Amino acid sequence: MDPQLIVNGIALGSIIALGAVGLTLTYGILRLSNFAHGDYMTFGAFIAWMLNKSPIPVLNNIWVSMVVGIFATVGVALLAEALLWKRMRRVRATATTLVIISIGLALFLRNGILLFFGGDAKRYNLPVSEAIDLFGIKIKFYNLVVLGLAIVAIAGLHFLLQNTKIGKAMRAVADDIDLARVTGINVEEVVLWTWIIAASLTGLGGQMYGLVTNVRPDMGWFLIMPMFAAVTLGGIGNPYGAIAGAFIIGIAQEVSVPIVGSQYKLAIALILMVLTLLFRPQGLFKGTA
C-alpha cells in the first residue's frame, strides 16, 4: 500500500469530516437529510475565492477571506432555515418532502453559483510552498494545513458539545426532542445553533478543499456522496462516528485509485455505504437513527 496515497486520503478525510459532522448534526437534531449540504461547502469556498481575488488588501488575505466566507455560509443556512425549514417544521412536513425541498435548494444554490461565478475551476491565490519530505513521503504543505484546521475544528466541536450549555442542550434534543422541550430547553434556539455550527464547519470544509485543489461549481455534488457515506458508516446522528467514517472513506478512496482509477474512486464511498446498510445499518458506532 502506497504511503503517499494514505497521506492524501487523510487530507481528503479531513475535508469530508467537517462536512459529514454538519450533515449528521442536522439529521440528529432536525431529522433532516440535507442534500444541499455539499452546495453550502461550494458556496463557502467560492465566497472565499471571490474575496481572495479582491483588490482590497485586507480582504484578499486568504485567512480573512475564509473567515468571511464562513460567516456568509452561516448566513445562507440561517436564511434557508427562516424561509424553508422553520415553516416545514410548523406544518410537520414528511421526511420525503424535506428531502425533495433540500434537493431543490441544492439545485438553486448550484445554478446560482454557476450563473454568478461561471463554470470554470478557480484556484485560490496562495503562495507557492514546497512539499515536505517525511521519511521519503512527499507531504504537500497545504495538506498539513488542512489536517491542522480539521483537528482544531473537531477539538472545538468536542469542547462545545461536552462542556457548554448549548452543547448539552443539542445532545438532549438529539436524544429526545419532546423530553428536551418538557424540561425547558429552548428547541428553536438549539435549531439556530445547530445551523450555525453545521454551516461553519461545512463552509470551512469547502474552503479546505480549495486549499488543496480547485474549487468548481459542482464540487459539492461530488462531495455529498462521501459525506453521506461517512455519516452512514459512523452511525447516523453521531458526530464522532461521522469523523471516523470520513477518514475511512477518504483513505479508502485514495488507496483505491491505482485499482479503479481516479474517475471511479467516488464509487468506493457508495460501495462502503451500501455494505454498511446491508450488514451493519446502525453504523460502526451508535447513532440516533
C-alpha positions in Angstrom: 0.0 0.0 0.0 1.5 3.3 -1.1 2.0 5.6 2.0 1.6 8.6 -0.3 -2.0 7.7 -1.0 -2.7 7.2 2.7 -1.4 10.7 3.3 -3.6 12.1 0.5 -6.5 10.1 2.0 -6.0 11.7 5.4 -6.2 15.2 3.8 -9.4 14.2 1.9 -10.8 12.6 5.1 -10.2 15.9 7.0 -12.4 17.8 4.4 -15.1 15.1 4.3 -15.1 15.0 8.1 -16.2 18.6 8.6 -19.0 18.3 6.0 -20.1 15.0 7.5 -20.3 16.4 11.0 -22.5 19.2 9.8 -24.7 16.7 7.9 -25.0 14.4 10.9 -25.8 17.3 13.3 -28.7 18.5 11.1 -30.1 15.0 10.9 -29.6 14.1 14.6 -31.3 17.3 15.8 -33.6 18.3 13.0 -34.2 14.9 11.4 -33.3 16.5 8.1 -31.2 14.7 5.4 -30.0 17.9 3.7 -28.8 17.3 0.2 -27.9 21.0 -0.1 -25.1 20.5 2.3 -22.5 19.9 -0.4 -23.6 23.1 -2.1 -23.1 25.0 1.2 -19.5 23.8 1.0 -19.3 25.1 -2.6 -20.8 28.5 -1.6 -18.3 29.0 1.3 -15.4 28.1 -1.0 -16.5 30.5 -3.7 -17.1 33.4 -1.4 -13.5 32.9 0.0 -12.2 32.7 -3.6 -14.0 36.0 -4.6 -12.6 37.9 -1.6 -9.2 36.3 -2.1 -9.1 37.9 -5.6 -10.3 41.2 -4.3 -8.1 44.3 -4.8 -8.8 45.3 -1.1 -5.7 44.4 0.8 -7.4 43.2 4.0 -10.0 41.0 2.2 -7.6 39.3 -0.2 -5.7 37.7 2.7 -6.7 34.0 2.4 -7.4 33.6 6.1 -9.6 36.7 6.3 -11.4 35.7 3.1 -12.0 32.3 4.6 -13.5 33.7 7.9 -15.8 36.0 5.9 -16.8 33.0 3.7 -17.7 31.0 6.8 -20.0 33.9 8.0 -21.6 34.1 4.6 -22.3 30.3 4.6 -23.9 30.6 8.0 -26.0 33.5 6.7 -27.3 31.3 3.8 -28.0 28.5 6.2 -30.0 30.7 8.5 -31.9 32.3 5.6 -32.9 28.8 4.4 -34.0 28.0 8.0 -36.1 31.1 8.2 -37.7 30.7 4.7 -37.9 26.9 4.4 -37.2 24.6 7.3 -39.0 26.5 10.1 -42.1 26.5 8.0 -41.7 22.9 7.2 -41.5 22.0 10.9 -44.6 24.0 11.6 -46.6 22.1 9.1 -45.0 18.8 10.1 -43.7 18.0 6.7 -42.8 14.4 6.0 -39.2 13.2 5.5 -39.8 12.7 1.8 -41.0 16.3 1.5 -37.9 17.6 3.3 -35.6 15.6 1.0 -37.3 16.9 -2.1 -37.0 20.5 -0.8 -33.3 20.0 0.1 -32.6 18.7 -3.5 -34.4 21.8 -4.9 -32.3 24.1 -2.6 -29.2 22.3 -3.8 -30.0 22.9 -7.4 -30.9 26.5 -6.7 -27.6 27.2 -5.0 -25.5 25.2 -7.6 -27.0 27.0 -10.5 -26.8 30.4 -8.7 -23.1 29.8 -8.2 -22.7 28.7 -11.8 -24.5 31.9 -13.0 -22.6 34.3 -10.8 -19.1 32.7 -10.9 -19.1 30.8 -14.2 -18.3 27.2 -14.8 -14.5 27.3 -14.8 -12.4 25.9 -12.0 -11.0 28.5 -9.7 -7.8 28.5 -7.7 -7.0 30.5 -4.6 -4.2 33.0 -4.7 -1.8 31.2 -2.4 2.0 31.5 -2.0 3.9 28.5 -3.5 5.1 26.2 -0.8 7.5 23.2 -1.3 6.3 19.8 -0.3 7.8 18.4 3.0 9.8 15.2 2.7 9.0 13.0 5.7 10.7 9.6 5.5 10.5 9.6 1.7 6.8 10.6 1.7 6.1 13.9 0.0 3.5 15.8 2.0 2.1 19.0 0.5 2.2 22.0 2.8 -1.5 22.7 2.4 -2.4 19.1 3.2 -0.8 19.7 6.6 -2.7 23.0 6.9 -6.0 21.2 6.1 -5.3 18.5 8.7 -4.4 21.1 11.3 -7.6 23.1 10.6 -9.6 19.9 10.9 -8.0 19.0 14.2 -8.7 22.5 15.6 -12.3 22.5 14.4 -13.0 19.0 15.7 -11.4 19.8 19.1 -13.6 23.0 19.2 -16.7 21.0 18.4 -15.9 18.4 21.1 -15.4 21.1 23.7 -18.7 22.8 22.7 -20.7 19.6 22.8 -19.3 18.3 26.1 -18.7 21.5 28.1 -21.2 24.2 27.1 -24.8 24.8 27.9 -25.8 24.8 24.2 -23.8 21.7 23.5 -25.6 19.8 26.3 -28.9 21.1 25.0 -28.1 19.9 21.5 -27.3 16.4 22.8 -30.5 16.4 24.8 -32.6 17.4 21.7 -30.9 14.8 19.6 -31.7 12.1 22.2 -35.4 13.1 22.7 -36.8 16.4 21.4 -40.1 16.1 23.3 -38.4 15.3 26.6 -36.0 18.2 26.0 -38.8 20.6 25.4 -40.6 19.5 28.5 -37.5 20.0 30.6 -37.4 23.7 29.5 -34.9 23.6 26.7 -35.5 26.2 24.0 -35.6 23.9 21.0 -35.7 26.8 18.5 -32.5 28.3 19.9 -30.9 24.8 19.6 -32.0 24.6 16.0 -30.4 28.0 15.2 -27.1 27.0 16.9 -27.2 23.7 15.0 -27.3 25.6 11.7 -24.6 28.0 12.8 -22.2 25.2 13.9 -23.0 22.9 10.9 -22.7 25.7 8.3 -19.5 27.0 9.9 -17.9 23.5 9.7 -19.3 23.0 6.2 -18.1 26.3 4.9 -14.6 25.7 6.3 -14.6 22.2 4.8 -15.3 23.7 1.3 -12.5 26.2 1.8 -10.1 23.5 2.9 -10.9 21.7 -0.4 -9.9 24.9 -2.2 -6.6 25.0 -0.4 -5.5 21.6 -1.8 -7.2 21.7 -5.3 -9.5 23.8 -7.5 -13.0 24.9 -6.5 -15.7 24.2 -9.0 -19.5 24.9 -9.0 -20.2 21.1 -9.0 -17.7 20.2 -6.3 -20.5 19.9 -3.6 -22.2 17.4 -5.8 -19.1 15.2 -5.8 -18.6 15.6 -2.1 -22.1 14.9 -0.9 -21.8 11.1 -1.6 -18.7 10.7 0.5 -20.3 12.8 3.3 -23.4 10.7 3.4 -21.3 7.5 3.2 -19.2 8.8 6.2 -22.4 9.6 8.2 -23.8 6.1 7.4 -20.6 4.3 8.2 -20.1 6.2 11.5 -23.7 5.9 12.7 -26.3 8.4 11.6 -26.6 11.3 14.1 -23.2 10.5 15.8 -20.7 13.4 15.1 -17.7 11.4 16.3 -18.8 8.4 14.2 -19.1 10.7 11.2 -15.5 11.9 11.8 -14.2 8.3 11.9 -16.2 7.3 8.9 -14.9 10.3 7.0 -11.3 9.3 7.4 -12.1 5.7 6.5 -13.9 6.9 3.3 -11.1 9.4 2.4 -8.3 6.9 2.8 -10.3 4.1 1.0 -11.0 6.4 -1.9 -7.4 7.5 -2.4 -5.9 4.0 -1.8 -8.3 2.6 -4.5 -7.0 4.9 -7.2 -4.4 2.5 -8.6 -7.0 -0.2 -8.8 -10.1 1.6 -10.1 -8.7 4.9 -11.4 -9.3 8.4 -10.1 -12.5 8.8 -12.1 -14.2 5.9 -10.2 -12.9 6.4 -6.7 -16.3 8.0 -5.7 -17.8 4.6 -6.3 -15.8 3.3 -3.3 -17.8 5.6 -1.0 -21.1 4.3 -2.5 -19.9 0.7 -2.1 -18.9 1.2 1.6 -22.3 2.9 2.3 -24.3 0.1 0.7 -22.2 -2.6 2.6 -22.8 -0.7 5.8 -26.6 -0.6 5.2 -26.6 -4.3 4.4 -24.5 -5.7 7.2 -24.5 -3.0 9.9 -27.2 -0.5 9.3 -26.6 1.1 12.8 -23.1 2.0 11.6 -19.8 1.4 13.4 -20.9 3.5 16.3 -24.4 4.0 17.8 -26.3 6.8 16.1 -29.7 8.4 16.7 -31.5 6.8 13.7 
